Amino acid sequence: MNTTHKLHIFDMDGTILDSMPMWSTIASDYLDSYDIPHDDDVNKLIEAYTLENAAKYFIELGLDKAIDDIIKDIYDFSFNKYKNEIPAKPDMAELLKKLHETGETIILLSASPVQCAVAAFKRLNILEYFDKLFSCQDFETDKTVPETFINVAASLGFKPEDAIVYEDALYSIRSAKAAGCKTVAIYDDFARNEWDEILKTADEIFITPDKHKNITKM
């Protein structure tokens, strides 16, 4: 077991990258393109979903397509955004570089496909800072349950209490805390209604609303 340094677990969307503007309407836009009725909060509903689970939900709503085809549609659209457009959140590249230079273990745990992370991180010159890139689907789970963070840490030889989790979403911060991890909150406009509760829950704050205003939008 590794006890000499910390495991740093980073979320991607809304944490490392300012990608939530893209994801904020992708579900409703996709369903509308096929004239599939849906609730107004469908985009918020699938926020924690993997692409596979989102595809299953779209089929439940009446979309007559195979899961793999739906995943490919969404992946193709989002991949181009990650590869060419989506910016990093403020000060995040500097934080990753500092942690890397001190020898800390840095990994990604994202609901989005790893290939999207690779494309964006290469463009932003931060890929070299990561020891591992994981999708939640690699563990057949999501961040709504503490076991996800426990299992990810264990897979790398760490106890949860030796892990620091960087997240923008309240549900992820709660799960990480319940797992025994330290949590660092990253402000994102799309979680602004939860910010007060995030402040009460997270151990530390790295990106505040004032810093977030400096982001260049897509």
Secondary structure, DSSP 8 states (H G I E B T S, - for coil): ---SS-EEEE--BTTTB--HHHHTTHHHHHHHHTT----TTHHHHTTT--HHHHHHHHHHTT--S-HHHHHHHHHHHHHHHHHHT--B-TTHHHHHHHHHHTT-EEEEEESS-HHHHHHHHHHTT-GGG-SEEEEGGGGT--TTSHHHHHHHHHHTT--GGGEEEEES-HHHHHHHHHHT-EEEEE--GGGGGGHHHHHHH-SEEEE-HHHHTT----
